[in-house]
Each structure stands twice: as structure tokens, then as C-alpha cells.
Amino acid sequence: MSLTRTIEIRIAAAVIEELLKVGPISVQDGEDVVLVDSTNPQKIIHAMFSTDEDRLFVKLPNGARAWVWFVWGNGEDCLTDHTVNLEDILKPVTDKLENGELP
């Protein structure tokens, strides 16, 4: 496994950990929804990385849907975008990325 992929898996795992605190996750691989409403982090990771990008969708406690977009091959910059309603939820991850604590 390449260093880039190892870094991306660590970042994805950190994002998944935070998202699962608020709701189940669905994985869309850029083409198809490959996993629906999972709370199993291992299954979520295994559903990812089959294409050049993935979106994770999470259902928030208030019923709203939110997403995180990853583009693979970018290493530390793989966390490309997310909906605004995830700012606070992803803050532990984004803070660690900014401070060089992750990956």
C-alpha cells in the first residue's frame, strides 16, 4: 500500500469516527451508492476507495442530510469538501489536519 493511500485511509477513518457520533453513514463511490446507513466503520472503509472519489452521506439527528467529499490520490488534501452543517462535527479532524497531527 502506498504512503498516499495510508494517509488517506487515516483521514477517512477519522472523519468516519466523527460522523458516526451523529448518525449512520452511506457511501457513494462517484457512480453508485454502495453502502446504505451503516454504523460499522470497517464496512464503511471497505466500501470506499473503488473509484477516484467517494462521498459519505450522514443523516443528522434533526433529520437533515449532510455529506463529505473525498478525492483520492491527493494525500493530506483528500478531504475535498463538505456541507456547512458538518463544520462543528468535523472540527476535531480539520483541526488535527491544520496542526499537522493527522495523518
Chimera marker file (.cmm) of the C-alpha trace (Angstrom):
<marker_set name="trace">
<marker id="1" x="0.000" y="0.000" z="0.000" r="1" g="1" b="0" radius="0.5"/>
<marker id="2" x="1.341" y="3.417" z="-0.911" r="1" g="1" b="0" radius="0.5"/>
<marker id="3" x="2.059" y="6.124" z="1.644" r="1" g="1" b="0" radius="0.5"/>
<marker id="4" x="-0.565" y="8.331" z="-0.019" r="1" g="1" b="0" radius="0.5"/>
<marker id="5" x="-3.256" y="5.663" z="0.403" r="1" g="1" b="0" radius="0.5"/>
<marker id="6" x="-2.227" y="5.056" z="4.026" r="1" g="1" b="0" radius="0.5"/>
<marker id="7" x="-2.609" y="8.778" z="4.749" r="1" g="1" b="0" radius="0.5"/>
<marker id="8" x="-5.985" y="8.874" z="3.027" r="1" g="1" b="0" radius="0.5"/>
<marker id="9" x="-7.268" y="5.880" z="4.983" r="1" g="1" b="0" radius="0.5"/>
<marker id="10" x="-6.243" y="7.529" z="8.261" r="1" g="1" b="0" radius="0.5"/>
<marker id="11" x="-8.053" y="10.730" z="7.333" r="1" g="1" b="0" radius="0.5"/>
<marker id="12" x="-11.144" y="8.848" z="6.163" r="1" g="1" b="0" radius="0.5"/>
<marker id="13" x="-11.180" y="6.796" z="9.382" r="1" g="1" b="0" radius="0.5"/>
<marker id="14" x="-11.011" y="9.980" z="11.479" r="1" g="1" b="0" radius="0.5"/>
<marker id="15" x="-13.891" y="11.517" z="9.515" r="1" g="1" b="0" radius="0.5"/>
<marker id="16" x="-15.943" y="8.327" z="9.839" r="1" g="1" b="0" radius="0.5"/>
<marker id="17" x="-15.345" y="8.263" z="13.598" r="1" g="1" b="0" radius="0.5"/>
<marker id="18" x="-16.746" y="11.785" z="13.960" r="1" g="1" b="0" radius="0.5"/>
<marker id="19" x="-19.678" y="11.238" z="11.593" r="1" g="1" b="0" radius="0.5"/>
<marker id="20" x="-20.773" y="8.067" z="13.360" r="1" g="1" b="0" radius="0.5"/>
<marker id="21" x="-21.216" y="10.078" z="16.551" r="1" g="1" b="0" radius="0.5"/>
<marker id="22" x="-24.211" y="11.760" z="14.900" r="1" g="1" b="0" radius="0.5"/>
<marker id="23" x="-25.715" y="9.153" z="12.598" r="1" g="1" b="0" radius="0.5"/>
<marker id="24" x="-25.373" y="6.274" z="10.155" r="1" g="1" b="0" radius="0.5"/>
<marker id="25" x="-23.276" y="6.702" z="7.008" r="1" g="1" b="0" radius="0.5"/>
<marker id="26" x="-23.980" y="5.889" z="3.372" r="1" g="1" b="0" radius="0.5"/>
<marker id="27" x="-21.172" y="5.652" z="0.787" r="1" g="1" b="0" radius="0.5"/>
<marker id="28" x="-21.483" y="6.860" z="-2.792" r="1" g="1" b="0" radius="0.5"/>
<marker id="29" x="-18.456" y="5.979" z="-4.921" r="1" g="1" b="0" radius="0.5"/>
<marker id="30" x="-18.913" y="8.668" z="-7.552" r="1" g="1" b="0" radius="0.5"/>
<marker id="31" x="-21.208" y="6.405" z="-9.536" r="1" g="1" b="0" radius="0.5"/>
<marker id="32" x="-23.373" y="4.300" z="-7.226" r="1" g="1" b="0" radius="0.5"/>
<marker id="33" x="-24.477" y="4.169" z="-3.622" r="1" g="1" b="0" radius="0.5"/>
<marker id="34" x="-22.516" y="1.130" z="-2.439" r="1" g="1" b="0" radius="0.5"/>
<marker id="35" x="-23.443" y="1.131" z="1.251" r="1" g="1" b="0" radius="0.5"/>
<marker id="36" x="-26.561" y="2.479" z="2.958" r="1" g="1" b="0" radius="0.5"/>
<marker id="37" x="-26.923" y="3.723" z="6.544" r="1" g="1" b="0" radius="0.5"/>
<marker id="38" x="-24.068" y="1.771" z="8.107" r="1" g="1" b="0" radius="0.5"/>
<marker id="39" x="-22.765" y="2.212" z="11.628" r="1" g="1" b="0" radius="0.5"/>
<marker id="40" x="-19.854" y="-0.195" z="11.088" r="1" g="1" b="0" radius="0.5"/>
<marker id="41" x="-16.605" y="1.740" z="10.450" r="1" g="1" b="0" radius="0.5"/>
<marker id="42" x="-14.870" y="-1.271" z="8.890" r="1" g="1" b="0" radius="0.5"/>
<marker id="43" x="-17.677" y="-1.805" z="6.374" r="1" g="1" b="0" radius="0.5"/>
<marker id="44" x="-17.637" y="1.892" z="5.541" r="1" g="1" b="0" radius="0.5"/>
<marker id="45" x="-13.875" y="1.904" z="4.867" r="1" g="1" b="0" radius="0.5"/>
<marker id="46" x="-14.186" y="-1.279" z="2.779" r="1" g="1" b="0" radius="0.5"/>
<marker id="47" x="-16.917" y="0.344" z="0.674" r="1" g="1" b="0" radius="0.5"/>
<marker id="48" x="-14.582" y="3.231" z="-0.162" r="1" g="1" b="0" radius="0.5"/>
<marker id="49" x="-11.574" y="3.621" z="-2.494" r="1" g="1" b="0" radius="0.5"/>
<marker id="50" x="-13.001" y="1.714" z="-5.503" r="1" g="1" b="0" radius="0.5"/>
<marker id="51" x="-13.083" y="4.870" z="-7.666" r="1" g="1" b="0" radius="0.5"/>
<marker id="52" x="-11.262" y="8.215" z="-7.721" r="1" g="1" b="0" radius="0.5"/>
<marker id="53" x="-13.718" y="9.786" z="-5.294" r="1" g="1" b="0" radius="0.5"/>
<marker id="54" x="-16.224" y="8.992" z="-2.575" r="1" g="1" b="0" radius="0.5"/>
<marker id="55" x="-18.968" y="10.895" z="-0.825" r="1" g="1" b="0" radius="0.5"/>
<marker id="56" x="-20.096" y="9.971" z="2.636" r="1" g="1" b="0" radius="0.5"/>
<marker id="57" x="-23.660" y="10.902" z="3.482" r="1" g="1" b="0" radius="0.5"/>
<marker id="58" x="-24.820" y="11.102" z="7.073" r="1" g="1" b="0" radius="0.5"/>
<marker id="59" x="-28.292" y="11.595" z="8.462" r="1" g="1" b="0" radius="0.5"/>
<marker id="60" x="-28.130" y="14.117" z="11.297" r="1" g="1" b="0" radius="0.5"/>
<marker id="61" x="-30.260" y="13.817" z="14.445" r="1" g="1" b="0" radius="0.5"/>
<marker id="62" x="-32.525" y="16.635" z="13.190" r="1" g="1" b="0" radius="0.5"/>
<marker id="63" x="-33.259" y="14.622" z="10.029" r="1" g="1" b="0" radius="0.5"/>
<marker id="64" x="-31.069" y="16.719" z="7.751" r="1" g="1" b="0" radius="0.5"/>
<marker id="65" x="-28.633" y="15.030" z="5.382" r="1" g="1" b="0" radius="0.5"/>
<marker id="66" x="-25.033" y="16.126" z="5.077" r="1" g="1" b="0" radius="0.5"/>
<marker id="67" x="-22.075" y="14.942" z="3.021" r="1" g="1" b="0" radius="0.5"/>
<marker id="68" x="-18.294" y="14.794" z="2.905" r="1" g="1" b="0" radius="0.5"/>
<marker id="69" x="-16.459" y="14.547" z="-0.430" r="1" g="1" b="0" radius="0.5"/>
<marker id="70" x="-13.117" y="12.788" z="-0.780" r="1" g="1" b="0" radius="0.5"/>
<marker id="71" x="-10.934" y="12.818" z="-3.908" r="1" g="1" b="0" radius="0.5"/>
<marker id="72" x="-8.335" y="10.063" z="-3.773" r="1" g="1" b="0" radius="0.5"/>
<marker id="73" x="-4.740" y="10.481" z="-4.828" r="1" g="1" b="0" radius="0.5"/>
<marker id="74" x="-4.385" y="13.835" z="-3.053" r="1" g="1" b="0" radius="0.5"/>
<marker id="75" x="-2.928" y="12.503" z="0.202" r="1" g="1" b="0" radius="0.5"/>
<marker id="76" x="-3.414" y="15.025" z="3.007" r="1" g="1" b="0" radius="0.5"/>
<marker id="77" x="-5.748" y="17.055" z="0.784" r="1" g="1" b="0" radius="0.5"/>
<marker id="78" x="-8.173" y="14.184" z="0.099" r="1" g="1" b="0" radius="0.5"/>
<marker id="79" x="-10.902" y="15.761" z="2.254" r="1" g="1" b="0" radius="0.5"/>
<marker id="80" x="-12.069" y="17.998" z="-0.559" r="1" g="1" b="0" radius="0.5"/>
<marker id="81" x="-15.368" y="19.478" z="0.614" r="1" g="1" b="0" radius="0.5"/>
<marker id="82" x="-18.313" y="19.027" z="2.963" r="1" g="1" b="0" radius="0.5"/>
<marker id="83" x="-21.646" y="20.605" z="3.738" r="1" g="1" b="0" radius="0.5"/>
<marker id="84" x="-21.657" y="23.573" z="6.092" r="1" g="1" b="0" radius="0.5"/>
<marker id="85" x="-23.772" y="21.718" z="8.651" r="1" g="1" b="0" radius="0.5"/>
<marker id="86" x="-20.776" y="19.458" z="9.329" r="1" g="1" b="0" radius="0.5"/>
<marker id="87" x="-18.364" y="22.254" z="10.299" r="1" g="1" b="0" radius="0.5"/>
<marker id="88" x="-18.635" y="21.644" z="14.052" r="1" g="1" b="0" radius="0.5"/>
<marker id="89" x="-18.821" y="17.865" z="13.728" r="1" g="1" b="0" radius="0.5"/>
<marker id="90" x="-15.646" y="17.694" z="11.613" r="1" g="1" b="0" radius="0.5"/>
<marker id="91" x="-13.762" y="20.328" z="13.626" r="1" g="1" b="0" radius="0.5"/>
<marker id="92" x="-11.659" y="17.755" z="15.524" r="1" g="1" b="0" radius="0.5"/>
<marker id="93" x="-10.471" y="16.308" z="12.211" r="1" g="1" b="0" radius="0.5"/>
<marker id="94" x="-9.901" y="19.614" z="10.436" r="1" g="1" b="0" radius="0.5"/>
<marker id="95" x="-8.047" y="20.994" z="13.476" r="1" g="1" b="0" radius="0.5"/>
<marker id="96" x="-5.750" y="17.955" z="13.508" r="1" g="1" b="0" radius="0.5"/>
<marker id="97" x="-5.094" y="18.328" z="9.771" r="1" g="1" b="0" radius="0.5"/>
<marker id="98" x="-4.298" y="22.020" z="10.158" r="1" g="1" b="0" radius="0.5"/>
<marker id="99" x="-1.991" y="21.361" z="13.112" r="1" g="1" b="0" radius="0.5"/>
<marker id="100" x="-0.160" y="18.519" z="11.373" r="1" g="1" b="0" radius="0.5"/>
<marker id="101" x="-1.410" y="15.963" z="13.933" r="1" g="1" b="0" radius="0.5"/>
<marker id="102" x="-3.145" y="13.930" z="11.232" r="1" g="1" b="0" radius="0.5"/>
<marker id="103" x="-2.191" y="11.860" z="9.328" r="1" g="1" b="0" radius="0.5"/>
<link id1="1" id2="2" r="1" g="1" b="0" radius="0.2"/>
<link id1="2" id2="3" r="1" g="1" b="0" radius="0.2"/>
<link id1="3" id2="4" r="1" g="1" b="0" radius="0.2"/>
<link id1="4" id2="5" r="1" g="1" b="0" radius="0.2"/>
<link id1="5" id2="6" r="1" g="1" b="0" radius="0.2"/>
<link id1="6" id2="7" r="1" g="1" b="0" radius="0.2"/>
<link id1="7" id2="8" r="1" g="1" b="0" radius="0.2"/>
<link id1="8" id2="9" r="1" g="1" b="0" radius="0.2"/>
<link id1="9" id2="10" r="1" g="1" b="0" radius="0.2"/>
<link id1="10" id2="11" r="1" g="1" b="0" radius="0.2"/>
<link id1="11" id2="12" r="1" g="1" b="0" radius="0.2"/>
<link id1="12" id2="13" r="1" g="1" b="0" radius="0.2"/>
<link id1="13" id2="14" r="1" g="1" b="0" radius="0.2"/>
<link id1="14" id2="15" r="1" g="1" b="0" radius="0.2"/>
<link id1="15" id2="16" r="1" g="1" b="0" radius="0.2"/>
<link id1="16" id2="17" r="1" g="1" b="0" radius="0.2"/>
<link id1="17" id2="18" r="1" g="1" b="0" radius="0.2"/>
<link id1="18" id2="19" r="1" g="1" b="0" radius="0.2"/>
<link id1="19" id2="20" r="1" g="1" b="0" radius="0.2"/>
<link id1="20" id2="21" r="1" g="1" b="0" radius="0.2"/>
<link id1="21" id2="22" r="1" g="1" b="0" radius="0.2"/>
<link id1="22" id2="23" r="1" g="1" b="0" radius="0.2"/>
<link id1="23" id2="24" r="1" g="1" b="0" radius="0.2"/>
<link id1="24" id2="25" r="1" g="1" b="0" radius="0.2"/>
<link id1="25" id2="26" r="1" g="1" b="0" radius="0.2"/>
<link id1="26" id2="27" r="1" g="1" b="0" radius="0.2"/>
<link id1="27" id2="28" r="1" g="1" b="0" radius="0.2"/>
<link id1="28" id2="29" r="1" g="1" b="0" radius="0.2"/>
<link id1="29" id2="30" r="1" g="1" b="0" radius="0.2"/>
<link id1="30" id2="31" r="1" g="1" b="0" radius="0.2"/>
<link id1="31" id2="32" r="1" g="1" b="0" radius="0.2"/>
<link id1="32" id2="33" r="1" g="1" b="0" radius="0.2"/>
<link id1="33" id2="34" r="1" g="1" b="0" radius="0.2"/>
<link id1="34" id2="35" r="1" g="1" b="0" radius="0.2"/>
<link id1="35" id2="36" r="1" g="1" b="0" radius="0.2"/>
<link id1="36" id2="37" r="1" g="1" b="0" radius="0.2"/>
<link id1="37" id2="38" r="1" g="1" b="0" radius="0.2"/>
<link id1="38" id2="39" r="1" g="1" b="0" radius="0.2"/>
<link id1="39" id2="40" r="1" g="1" b="0" radius="0.2"/>
<link id1="40" id2="41" r="1" g="1" b="0" radius="0.2"/>
<link id1="41" id2="42" r="1" g="1" b="0" radius="0.2"/>
<link id1="42" id2="43" r="1" g="1" b="0" radius="0.2"/>
<link id1="43" id2="44" r="1" g="1" b="0" radius="0.2"/>
<link id1="44" id2="45" r="1" g="1" b="0" radius="0.2"/>
<link id1="45" id2="46" r="1" g="1" b="0" radius="0.2"/>
<link id1="46" id2="47" r="1" g="1" b="0" radius="0.2"/>
<link id1="47" id2="48" r="1" g="1" b="0" radius="0.2"/>
<link id1="48" id2="49" r="1" g="1" b="0" radius="0.2"/>
<link id1="49" id2="50" r="1" g="1" b="0" radius="0.2"/>
<link id1="50" id2="51" r="1" g="1" b="0" radius="0.2"/>
<link id1="51" id2="52" r="1" g="1" b="0" radius="0.2"/>
<link id1="52" id2="53" r="1" g="1" b="0" radius="0.2"/>
<link id1="53" id2="54" r="1" g="1" b="0" radius="0.2"/>
<link id1="54" id2="55" r="1" g="1" b="0" radius="0.2"/>
<link id1="55" id2="56" r="1" g="1" b="0" radius="0.2"/>
<link id1="56" id2="57" r="1" g="1" b="0" radius="0.2"/>
<link id1="57" id2="58" r="1" g="1" b="0" radius="0.2"/>
<link id1="58" id2="59" r="1" g="1" b="0" radius="0.2"/>
<link id1="59" id2="60" r="1" g="1" b="0" radius="0.2"/>
<link id1="60" id2="61" r="1" g="1" b="0" radius="0.2"/>
<link id1="61" id2="62" r="1" g="1" b="0" radius="0.2"/>
<link id1="62" id2="63" r="1" g="1" b="0" radius="0.2"/>
<link id1="63" id2="64" r="1" g="1" b="0" radius="0.2"/>
<link id1="64" id2="65" r="1" g="1" b="0" radius="0.2"/>
<link id1="65" id2="66" r="1" g="1" b="0" radius="0.2"/>
<link id1="66" id2="67" r="1" g="1" b="0" radius="0.2"/>
<link id1="67" id2="68" r="1" g="1" b="0" radius="0.2"/>
<link id1="68" id2="69" r="1" g="1" b="0" radius="0.2"/>
<link id1="69" id2="70" r="1" g="1" b="0" radius="0.2"/>
<link id1="70" id2="71" r="1" g="1" b="0" radius="0.2"/>
<link id1="71" id2="72" r="1" g="1" b="0" radius="0.2"/>
<link id1="72" id2="73" r="1" g="1" b="0" radius="0.2"/>
<link id1="73" id2="74" r="1" g="1" b="0" radius="0.2"/>
<link id1="74" id2="75" r="1" g="1" b="0" radius="0.2"/>
<link id1="75" id2="76" r="1" g="1" b="0" radius="0.2"/>
<link id1="76" id2="77" r="1" g="1" b="0" radius="0.2"/>
<link id1="77" id2="78" r="1" g="1" b="0" radius="0.2"/>
<link id1="78" id2="79" r="1" g="1" b="0" radius="0.2"/>
<link id1="79" id2="80" r="1" g="1" b="0" radius="0.2"/>
<link id1="80" id2="81" r="1" g="1" b="0" radius="0.2"/>
<link id1="81" id2="82" r="1" g="1" b="0" radius="0.2"/>
<link id1="82" id2="83" r="1" g="1" b="0" radius="0.2"/>
<link id1="83" id2="84" r="1" g="1" b="0" radius="0.2"/>
<link id1="84" id2="85" r="1" g="1" b="0" radius="0.2"/>
<link id1="85" id2="86" r="1" g="1" b="0" radius="0.2"/>
<link id1="86" id2="87" r="1" g="1" b="0" radius="0.2"/>
<link id1="87" id2="88" r="1" g="1" b="0" radius="0.2"/>
<link id1="88" id2="89" r="1" g="1" b="0" radius="0.2"/>
<link id1="89" id2="90" r="1" g="1" b="0" radius="0.2"/>
<link id1="90" id2="91" r="1" g="1" b="0" radius="0.2"/>
<link id1="91" id2="92" r="1" g="1" b="0" radius="0.2"/>
<link id1="92" id2="93" r="1" g="1" b="0" radius="0.2"/>
<link id1="93" id2="94" r="1" g="1" b="0" radius="0.2"/>
<link id1="94" id2="95" r="1" g="1" b="0" radius="0.2"/>
<link id1="95" id2="96" r="1" g="1" b="0" radius="0.2"/>
<link id1="96" id2="97" r="1" g="1" b="0" radius="0.2"/>
<link id1="97" id2="98" r="1" g="1" b="0" radius="0.2"/>
<link id1="98" id2="99" r="1" g="1" b="0" radius="0.2"/>
<link id1="99" id2="100" r="1" g="1" b="0" radius="0.2"/>
<link id1="100" id2="101" r="1" g="1" b="0" radius="0.2"/>
<link id1="101" id2="102" r="1" g="1" b="0" radius="0.2"/>
<link id1="102" id2="103" r="1" g="1" b="0" radius="0.2"/>
</marker_set>
